[in-house]
Amino acid sequence: MRILSLLHHRRRCLRRHIHHLHNHAKPLTTFTVPLSNPAYIIWGSNTSLGKTLLSTGLASSFLLSSHSNAKFIYLKPLQTGFPLDSDSRYLFNKLSVFSARRGLPLLSSHSVLLSSLPAAKSFLPHKFTSNESLGMCELKFREEDKILDGVASELVCETLYAWEGAVSPHLAVEREGGFVEDSEVVGMVERRLREKLEGFETGKVEALCVIETAGGIASPGPSGTLQCDLYRPLRLPGILVGDGRLGGISGTISAYESLKVRGYDVAAVVFEDHGLANEVPLMSYLRNRVPVLVLPPIPQDPSDDLTEWFDESCSVFNYLKDIMLQTYSERIQRLNEMPRKAGHVFWWPFTQHTLVPEGTVTVIDSRSGENFAVYKDNGFITQQFDACASWWTQGPDATFQTELARDMGYAAARFGHVMFPENVYEPALECAELLLEGVGEGWASRVFFSDNGSTATEIALKMAFRKYSSDHGILLDLIRGNTNERCIKLKVLALKGSYHGDTLGAMEAQAPSPYTGFLQQPWYTGRGLFLDPPTVFMCNGEWNLSLPEAFHSEALKLDDLTFRSRDEIFVRNRDTSNLAAMYSSYISHQISQNSDQIGALIMEPVIHGSGGMHMVDPLFQRVLVNECQRQKIPVIFDEVFTGFWRLGVETASELLGVLPDIGCFGKLMTGGIIPLAATLATEAVFDSFAGDSKLNALLHGHSYSAHAMGCSAAAKSIKWFKDPETNLNISFEESGKMLLKELWDEELVQEISSLPSVHRVVALGTLFALELQVDGANAGYASLCARSLLQVLREDGVYMRPLGNVIYLMCGPCTSPESCRQLLIKLYGRLAEFSPVKEISESCQL
């Protein structure tokens, strides 16, 4: 019972933490981290291991050795036990003593910016007398010291937030107030870094900055977020202060791995010598990937001012300083060289290299949740919201990203990769069961794993053709010798504008497009009957239905062609309309007029992705599915793009109100962290491959089928996205149906759809898309009209990638509606000043 109680308590804590992050995080907060000079985080594998002594030794080495006119910045973001304990004041005082002792000029300052009220009253009792404030008090405390005249180095010591209690910051907040948001802490560190490092030339080392954490790496910050997660948006390289005591090897390794699983770089591990030679097994474990440095034993006598210890440790601090400076220089060199090297060795997909100058290559240093950390050649790392969801794969916030990394690491360590056929292992089994209980609920009974969306659709086509052949007697005729298999011609039924992958077989199942022309696929024949579908979009604040010429009729009323809201598009009472009858007649006629046999219907439900983000009329697709199933034509839903909450529901079949025989899933299935795809099928489809001979089986597979890391990530993602405790966007209708909250502000969507530069808009689930208003010659996938618009949006912190003159924003299932609103605001502002005609004119002059 106690274990169960602890598990419930942990889950409640996680729920509170996620709720806090969702409701209190400031959306689209972008951090700009200067790289003009090296900056490091000082981590501790536990508390009381000498982080401040390390910072002091580094400051002495940097300022009081060969450097003249150097600057050392020491930031202590979180200080508890204040004012009795002040790490920044300790360093300030020590460096003044060292400077005077060595006869070297030094200009130093010490500041404390904010504290809780109890800490403020203890520190400045004459200034703070009331008991009213529960927030942070602005101390504005600053002291300076100047040692000797002449050209002096500069020391800057700052405590950003302080509390009186000598406990973890989250406990101090509970006891004495002074709550600080995660974004405020990180934002304050970023602002202090920029202010202190402003004006320096990148790469010419004139300053060194350290940010010293409080306690151990996993000690909670003020909000309860672990510090290793709290500072992750900055992803500064780190120095880990290890534990040289008995048991310290385990603690140091655990701390190191906790940093690495979150994507931090650790430049060195340093610890005090306790006579146990902990460095030997530690170096063996690290395999020389990271230098391990050992400091002399620290005297335990409280009266010892440690002057002799610092002198004795000087060589270690000098060596550590050199490691830090060299690591920084190598990083800057790599970042600066990457665009040039990329242009020489990469062959980027869907990219005309002649249109990509070296200066426009985006250098991505890392990712934290939904944000890229992008390196700018002016010496900064800045954040950009990944508004294309990295080709529609992404869903995790920063918390979930760490969870996925941890689960995948466990799967890799436990399984590596193991053979799948005729075998079973937990990640694959759990993933398959979750798929059948989720996106496959009510129809699917089998899961076939593959590696990407394109192969998932090819597998689906093989399944469908076998099922069709079985149902229509083709297999029996072959067995009896009544039919020559070379005479059998099976085609697909598909929609114009759909896209099912890049491989040759998948391309055969889609209508002619820029992707299938002779330049791209000389073998392409287009083995299908391709219907031109009606589409729905918003223009000037109203939802409209656009009908192909084949459906034009005087019998249609205005009510058939316009909708008062998006919800009206999906209502089932449209099934009895004149339009539904017209759709049914058209589809039946097209199928009956086709001379070849239609072996499968394959379609992207509701939204055509690569074809231009068109919303297909769900009524048309519903009628199409019903007609095909009436004629025993297997139905394939290609949900590689639309599945797993991309359209606001777990599967787009919920929007259509019909079920497929086969479904393809990928992209967001793993949270976007690793490739994996799955093709789901009914038991009837599975049975069509049964027989006494292996030759009857589905002879298709991939070396990494159902790989454990991908299945683990998928299982985690499927559960995370649909759990209201981890995804606060989940809501429930009265019927109990689960769906996402509306993420895109309706008024802003309408405003954008009314802009003169916008032709049409679609907003559904995590997708907001628009087509820019251009003339026919400049429309389509090859259009460059959006190039300048997207460039300024990237400067605004929004990374987008176009589909010709179609641009889109895509968030994750967990993205807050406020973040989406901020994205729309930025887009609206830029669209209001954008001229497609001017952009086309300028592009033609290039």
Beta strands, then each sheet from edge to edge (+ up, - down):
strand 1: 32-34
strand 2: 39-44
strand 3: 71-79
strand 4: 106-115
strand 5: 137-147
strand 6: 153-162
strand 7: 207-212
strand 8: 238-241
strand 9: 266-272
strand 10: 292-295
strand 11: 363-368
strand 12: 371-376
strand 13: 380-386
strand 14: 446-450
strand 15: 490-495
strand 16: 528-531
strand 17: 535-539
strand 18: 542-546
strand 19: 562-563
strand 20: 597-603
strand 21: 607-608
strand 22: 614-616
strand 23: 635-638
strand 24: 662-665
strand 25: 677-681
strand 26: 730-732
strand 27: 738-740
strand 28: 758-764
strand 29: 767-772
strand 30: 798-799
strand 31: 806-810
sheet 1: 1+ 13- 12+ 11-
sheet 2: 1+ 13- 30-
sheet 3: 5+ 4- 6- 3- 7- 2- 8- 9- 10-
sheet 4: 14+ 25- 24+ 23+ 20+ 15+ 16+
sheet 5: 19+ 18- 17+ 22- 21+
sheet 6: 26+ 27-
sheet 7: 28+ 29- 31+
end
